[in-house]
Amino acid sequence: MRRDAVTDAPIDPARDHAHDHARELIEAALTNEAQRPVVKSFFDPATFTVSHVVRDPGSNACAIIDSVLDYDQAAGRTATASADALIAYVEAEDLEVQWLLETHAHADHLSAAPYLQERLGGRLAIGRDIIKVQDVFGKVFNEGAEFRRDGSQFDQLFDDGDRFAIGGLQATALHVPGHTPACLAYVIGDAVFPGDTLFMPDYGTARCDFPGGDARTLYRSIQRLLSLPPAARVFLCHDYKAP
């Protein structure tokens, strides 16, 4: 019988233990300010992407979620203005970056995580099923053997229910596929970062027509998030303009 890695209790396969733990984190934060992260959000108007710096209120530890590397499509050039704004904030607040978290592989913007890691440190993490995404797009773009499809570009590949900490903040990863097979939501104290699994109410849901996307799977993932305690604070990855 499988056993919980933290409590060593037998695992009931009929229960959603990862969801249970996420709910417990949110509920605990309601009575413990030390488990309520301070969140500073940065909006990128070119891609309507929101990046978040999530900090432990009891220390200088922080994580950066879904950073943006600027890209000029017409010129075919990248720039780092958005990432540099994150760096300036981290340095001004004297923060220690422990994690660079990606909710999924983004089709609408490039990630600045490698650039940030060079300058700020931290462990780069994403969901384990990024391996499936790499395999699919490696074939789509006819990448050769030099393109690694094992997720080794990242320091940590999270499975559903994996637990981690940002300083004293307790956090967990929830697998919420549908938009892509690798989508994760991060629950950090009472804060939920759902990536593209949830959008603003005026814009609907993420698209499911990428390879590996599935509308029914996305629906189930959305229901999993919506069944978390209503007191949770939700920090989205996008704020698109409504059509």
VEXMARZA-539562 format. One record per residue (C-alpha): x, y, z; residue number from 1. Coordinates in steps of 0.02 Angstrom, whole numbers, plus 50000, padded with zeros to 5 digits. Layout:
@X = X | Y = Y | Z = Z | i = NUM
...
***
This chain:
@X = 50000 | Y = 50000 | Z = 50000 | i = 1
@X = 50064 | Y = 50174 | Z = 49957 | i = 2
@X = 50100 | Y = 50287 | Z = 50105 | i = 3
@X = 50108 | Y = 50476 | Z = 50122 | i = 4
@X = 50289 | Y = 50533 | Z = 50115 | i = 5
@X = 50261 | Y = 50662 | Z = 50252 | i = 6
@X = 50144 | Y = 50577 | Z = 50376 | i = 7
@X = 50180 | Y = 50394 | Z = 50330 | i = 8
@X = 49992 | Y = 50365 | Z = 50336 | i = 9
@X = 49914 | Y = 50243 | Z = 50211 | i = 10
@X = 49854 | Y = 50330 | Z = 50053 | i = 11
@X = 49672 | Y = 50306 | Z = 50007 | i = 12
@X = 49673 | Y = 50302 | Z = 49815 | i = 13
@X = 49493 | Y = 50365 | Z = 49811 | i = 14
@X = 49541 | Y = 50530 | Z = 49892 | i = 15
@X = 49626 | Y = 50679 | Z = 49811 | i = 16
@X = 49765 | Y = 50698 | Z = 49938 | i = 17
@X = 49854 | Y = 50835 | Z = 49841 | i = 18
@X = 49694 | Y = 50938 | Z = 49840 | i = 19
@X = 49666 | Y = 50902 | Z = 50024 | i = 20
@X = 49838 | Y = 50968 | Z = 50067 | i = 21
@X = 49812 | Y = 51125 | Z = 49962 | i = 22
@X = 49649 | Y = 51157 | Z = 50054 | i = 23
@X = 49738 | Y = 51134 | Z = 50221 | i = 24
@X = 49871 | Y = 51262 | Z = 50172 | i = 25
@X = 49739 | Y = 51390 | Z = 50128 | i = 26
@X = 49638 | Y = 51361 | Z = 50286 | i = 27
@X = 49793 | Y = 51368 | Z = 50397 | i = 28
@X = 49843 | Y = 51535 | Z = 50323 | i = 29
@X = 49678 | Y = 51612 | Z = 50375 | i = 30
@X = 49732 | Y = 51604 | Z = 50557 | i = 31
@X = 49920 | Y = 51619 | Z = 50533 | i = 32
@X = 49987 | Y = 51778 | Z = 50454 | i = 33
@X = 50157 | Y = 51695 | Z = 50435 | i = 34
@X = 50078 | Y = 51584 | Z = 50300 | i = 35
@X = 50002 | Y = 51728 | Z = 50201 | i = 36
@X = 50129 | Y = 51774 | Z = 50066 | i = 37
@X = 50161 | Y = 51951 | Z = 50010 | i = 38
@X = 50134 | Y = 51959 | Z = 49821 | i = 39
@X = 50198 | Y = 52093 | Z = 49704 | i = 40
@X = 50131 | Y = 52077 | Z = 49527 | i = 41
@X = 50204 | Y = 52145 | Z = 49365 | i = 42
@X = 50097 | Y = 52165 | Z = 49208 | i = 43
@X = 50171 | Y = 52148 | Z = 49034 | i = 44
@X = 50055 | Y = 52242 | Z = 48914 | i = 45
@X = 50131 | Y = 52165 | Z = 48757 | i = 46
@X = 50076 | Y = 51989 | Z = 48805 | i = 47
@X = 49947 | Y = 52030 | Z = 48940 | i = 48
@X = 50050 | Y = 51920 | Z = 49057 | i = 49
@X = 50062 | Y = 51945 | Z = 49244 | i = 50
@X = 50221 | Y = 51891 | Z = 49332 | i = 51
@X = 50224 | Y = 51875 | Z = 49521 | i = 52
@X = 50356 | Y = 51895 | Z = 49655 | i = 53
@X = 50296 | Y = 51793 | Z = 49804 | i = 54
@X = 50385 | Y = 51827 | Z = 49967 | i = 55
@X = 50387 | Y = 51750 | Z = 50138 | i = 56
@X = 50326 | Y = 51883 | Z = 50263 | i = 57
@X = 50444 | Y = 51812 | Z = 50394 | i = 58
@X = 50606 | Y = 51820 | Z = 50294 | i = 59
@X = 50681 | Y = 51886 | Z = 50134 | i = 60
@X = 50648 | Y = 51724 | Z = 50038 | i = 61
@X = 50545 | Y = 51736 | Z = 49880 | i = 62
@X = 50492 | Y = 51649 | Z = 49719 | i = 63
@X = 50462 | Y = 51722 | Z = 49547 | i = 64
@X = 50318 | Y = 51647 | Z = 49447 | i = 65
@X = 50296 | Y = 51655 | Z = 49257 | i = 66
@X = 50425 | Y = 51785 | Z = 49210 | i = 67
@X = 50427 | Y = 51864 | Z = 49035 | i = 68
@X = 50569 | Y = 51885 | Z = 48912 | i = 69
@X = 50520 | Y = 52025 | Z = 48793 | i = 70
@X = 50512 | Y = 51978 | Z = 48610 | i = 71
@X = 50496 | Y = 52091 | Z = 48458 | i = 72
@X = 50417 | Y = 51978 | Z = 48329 | i = 73
@X = 50446 | Y = 52098 | Z = 48184 | i = 74
@X = 50631 | Y = 52117 | Z = 48222 | i = 75
@X = 50656 | Y = 51940 | Z = 48288 | i = 76
@X = 50744 | Y = 52008 | Z = 48441 | i = 77
@X = 50729 | Y = 51980 | Z = 48628 | i = 78
@X = 50748 | Y = 52108 | Z = 48766 | i = 79
@X = 50749 | Y = 52103 | Z = 48955 | i = 80
@X = 50652 | Y = 52258 | Z = 49010 | i = 81
@X = 50515 | Y = 52156 | Z = 49096 | i = 82
@X = 50640 | Y = 52041 | Z = 49180 | i = 83
@X = 50748 | Y = 52188 | Z = 49233 | i = 84
@X = 50598 | Y = 52263 | Z = 49322 | i = 85
@X = 50586 | Y = 52103 | Z = 49424 | i = 86
@X = 50772 | Y = 52110 | Z = 49462 | i = 87
@X = 50760 | Y = 52291 | Z = 49516 | i = 88
@X = 50618 | Y = 52250 | Z = 49636 | i = 89
@X = 50707 | Y = 52098 | Z = 49709 | i = 90
@X = 50867 | Y = 52197 | Z = 49736 | i = 91
@X = 50777 | Y = 52350 | Z = 49808 | i = 92
@X = 50687 | Y = 52239 | Z = 49934 | i = 93
@X = 50845 | Y = 52138 | Z = 49971 | i = 94
@X = 50757 | Y = 51975 | Z = 49930 | i = 95
@X = 50832 | Y = 51802 | Z = 49907 | i = 96
@X = 50760 | Y = 51710 | Z = 49758 | i = 97
@X = 50739 | Y = 51527 | Z = 49804 | i = 98
@X = 50625 | Y = 51472 | Z = 49662 | i = 99
@X = 50590 | Y = 51520 | Z = 49482 | i = 100
@X = 50423 | Y = 51436 | Z = 49451 | i = 101
@X = 50340 | Y = 51404 | Z = 49283 | i = 102
@X = 50158 | Y = 51354 | Z = 49278 | i = 103
@X = 50180 | Y = 51280 | Z = 49103 | i = 104
@X = 50271 | Y = 51303 | Z = 48938 | i = 105
@X = 50200 | Y = 51464 | Z = 48867 | i = 106
@X = 50151 | Y = 51487 | Z = 48685 | i = 107
@X = 50114 | Y = 51673 | Z = 48699 | i = 108
@X = 50276 | Y = 51731 | Z = 48779 | i = 109
@X = 50454 | Y = 51679 | Z = 48813 | i = 110
@X = 50513 | Y = 51642 | Z = 48990 | i = 111
@X = 50649 | Y = 51749 | Z = 49068 | i = 112
@X = 50685 | Y = 51617 | Z = 49200 | i = 113
@X = 50860 | Y = 51568 | Z = 49135 | i = 114
@X = 50908 | Y = 51752 | Z = 49126 | i = 115
@X = 50843 | Y = 51783 | Z = 49302 | i = 116
@X = 50931 | Y = 51628 | Z = 49368 | i = 117
@X = 51098 | Y = 51692 | Z = 49304 | i = 118
@X = 51076 | Y = 51855 | Z = 49398 | i = 119
@X = 50974 | Y = 51807 | Z = 49551 | i = 120
@X = 50997 | Y = 51621 | Z = 49578 | i = 121
@X = 50856 | Y = 51506 | Z = 49630 | i = 122
@X = 50796 | Y = 51336 | Z = 49572 | i = 123
@X = 50702 | Y = 51328 | Z = 49407 | i = 124
@X = 50547 | Y = 51218 | Z = 49418 | i = 125
@X = 50400 | Y = 51159 | Z = 49312 | i = 126
@X = 50283 | Y = 51010 | Z = 49304 | i = 127
@X = 50356 | Y = 50839 | Z = 49264 | i = 128
@X = 50245 | Y = 50819 | Z = 49111 | i = 129
@X = 50348 | Y = 50953 | Z = 49024 | i = 130
@X = 50436 | Y = 50798 | Z = 48956 | i = 131
@X = 50278 | Y = 50758 | Z = 48856 | i = 132
@X = 50272 | Y = 50936 | Z = 48788 | i = 133
@X = 50455 | Y = 50932 | Z = 48741 | i = 134
@X = 50431 | Y = 50768 | Z = 48649 | i = 135
@X = 50283 | Y = 50834 | Z = 48549 | i = 136
@X = 50359 | Y = 51000 | Z = 48500 | i = 137
@X = 50528 | Y = 50922 | Z = 48468 | i = 138
@X = 50442 | Y = 50826 | Z = 48328 | i = 139
@X = 50335 | Y = 50972 | Z = 48270 | i = 140
@X = 50488 | Y = 51083 | Z = 48247 | i = 141
@X = 50597 | Y = 50941 | Z = 48184 | i = 142
@X = 50725 | Y = 50966 | Z = 48322 | i = 143
@X = 50875 | Y = 50853 | Z = 48318 | i = 144
@X = 50950 | Y = 50744 | Z = 48452 | i = 145
@X = 51035 | Y = 50895 | Z = 48531 | i = 146
@X = 50864 | Y = 50954 | Z = 48595 | i = 147
@X = 50843 | Y = 50869 | Z = 48763 | i = 148
@X = 50671 | Y = 50798 | Z = 48794 | i = 149
@X = 50699 | Y = 50741 | Z = 48973 | i = 150
@X = 50663 | Y = 50903 | Z = 49068 | i = 151
@X = 50846 | Y = 50921 | Z = 49115 | i = 152
@X = 50839 | Y = 51107 | Z = 49074 | i = 153
@X = 50752 | Y = 51125 | Z = 49242 | i = 154
@X = 50816 | Y = 51097 | Z = 49419 | i = 155
@X = 50652 | Y = 51025 | Z = 49484 | i = 156
@X = 50509 | Y = 50933 | Z = 49399 | i = 157
@X = 50355 | Y = 50935 | Z = 49511 | i = 158
@X = 50228 | Y = 50795 | Z = 49522 | i = 159
@X = 50050 | Y = 50821 | Z = 49580 | i = 160
@X = 50050 | Y = 50853 | Z = 49767 | i = 161
@X = 50237 | Y = 50886 | Z = 49784 | i = 162
@X = 50274 | Y = 51001 | Z = 49930 | i = 163
@X = 50406 | Y = 51135 | Z = 49944 | i = 164
@X = 50444 | Y = 51291 | Z = 50045 | i = 165
@X = 50488 | Y = 51473 | Z = 50013 | i = 166
@X = 50577 | Y = 51519 | Z = 50173 | i = 167
@X = 50446 | Y = 51475 | Z = 50304 | i = 168
@X = 50301 | Y = 51476 | Z = 50180 | i = 169
@X = 50228 | Y = 51306 | Z = 50144 | i = 170
@X = 50179 | Y = 51270 | Z = 49964 | i = 171
@X = 50119 | Y = 51131 | Z = 49851 | i = 172
@X = 50101 | Y = 51096 | Z = 49666 | i = 173
@X = 49936 | Y = 51040 | Z = 49588 | i = 174
@X = 49932 | Y = 50959 | Z = 49417 | i = 175
@X = 49796 | Y = 51048 | Z = 49316 | i = 176
@X = 49815 | Y = 50986 | Z = 49136 | i = 177
@X = 49701 | Y = 51028 | Z = 48991 | i = 178
@X = 49778 | Y = 51184 | Z = 48915 | i = 179
@X = 49940 | Y = 51085 | Z = 48905 | i = 180
@X = 49984 | Y = 50915 | Z = 48981 | i = 181
@X = 50111 | Y = 50996 | Z = 49097 | i = 182
@X = 50007 | Y = 51135 | Z = 49176 | i = 183
@X = 50030 | Y = 51163 | Z = 49363 | i = 184
@X = 49946 | Y = 51274 | Z = 49490 | i = 185
@X = 50049 | Y = 51327 | Z = 49640 | i = 186
@X = 49963 | Y = 51345 | Z = 49809 | i = 187
@X = 50074 | Y = 51450 | Z = 49923 | i = 188
@X = 49991 | Y = 51480 | Z = 50091 | i = 189
@X = 49822 | Y = 51555 | Z = 50048 | i = 190
@X = 49877 | Y = 51611 | Z = 49874 | i = 191
@X = 49838 | Y = 51510 | Z = 49717 | i = 192
@X = 49933 | Y = 51535 | Z = 49554 | i = 193
@X = 49836 | Y = 51438 | Z = 49420 | i = 194
@X = 49934 | Y = 51487 | Z = 49266 | i = 195
@X = 49823 | Y = 51479 | Z = 49111 | i = 196
@X = 49700 | Y = 51356 | Z = 49187 | i = 197
@X = 49594 | Y = 51502 | Z = 49248 | i = 198
@X = 49570 | Y = 51670 | Z = 49161 | i = 199
@X = 49476 | Y = 51825 | Z = 49212 | i = 200
@X = 49286 | Y = 51798 | Z = 49207 | i = 201
@X = 49265 | Y = 51912 | Z = 49056 | i = 202
@X = 49380 | Y = 51806 | Z = 48948 | i = 203
@X = 49332 | Y = 51626 | Z = 48975 | i = 204
@X = 49462 | Y = 51488 | Z = 48978 | i = 205
@X = 49628 | Y = 51447 | Z = 48899 | i = 206
@X = 49632 | Y = 51365 | Z = 48728 | i = 207
@X = 49643 | Y = 51176 | Z = 48715 | i = 208
@X = 49694 | Y = 51154 | Z = 48533 | i = 209
@X = 49880 | Y = 51137 | Z = 48563 | i = 210
@X = 49953 | Y = 50961 | Z = 48550 | i = 211
@X = 49906 | Y = 50871 | Z = 48710 | i = 212
@X = 49769 | Y = 50995 | Z = 48754 | i = 213
@X = 49597 | Y = 50930 | Z = 48799 | i = 214
@X = 49438 | Y = 51025 | Z = 48843 | i = 215
@X = 49366 | Y = 50891 | Z = 48957 | i = 216
@X = 49529 | Y = 50878 | Z = 49052 | i = 217
@X = 49535 | Y = 51068 | Z = 49070 | i = 218
@X = 49357 | Y = 51068 | Z = 49137 | i = 219
@X = 49405 | Y = 50942 | Z = 49271 | i = 220
@X = 49558 | Y = 51044 | Z = 49317 | i = 221
@X = 49455 | Y = 51203 | Z = 49332 | i = 222
@X = 49331 | Y = 51113 | Z = 49446 | i = 223
@X = 49477 | Y = 51053 | Z = 49552 | i = 224
@X = 49533 | Y = 51233 | Z = 49577 | i = 225
@X = 49359 | Y = 51304 | Z = 49604 | i = 226
@X = 49330 | Y = 51178 | Z = 49744 | i = 227
@X = 49471 | Y = 51252 | Z = 49847 | i = 228
@X = 49414 | Y = 51361 | Z = 49994 | i = 229
@X = 49331 | Y = 51523 | Z = 49936 | i = 230
@X = 49445 | Y = 51625 | Z = 50049 | i = 231
@X = 49594 | Y = 51585 | Z = 49937 | i = 232
@X = 49674 | Y = 51730 | Z = 49846 | i = 233
@X = 49694 | Y = 51693 | Z = 49660 | i = 234
@X = 49833 | Y = 51773 | Z = 49557 | i = 235
@X = 49811 | Y = 51744 | Z = 49372 | i = 236
@X = 49944 | Y = 51731 | Z = 49237 | i = 237
@X = 49849 | Y = 51836 | Z = 49109 | i = 238
@X = 49729 | Y = 51982 | Z = 49099 | i = 239
@X = 49681 | Y = 51988 | Z = 48916 | i = 240
@X = 49572 | Y = 52124 | Z = 48844 | i = 241
@X = 49396 | Y = 52058 | Z = 48818 | i = 242
@X = 49346 | Y = 52047 | Z = 48634 | i = 243
***
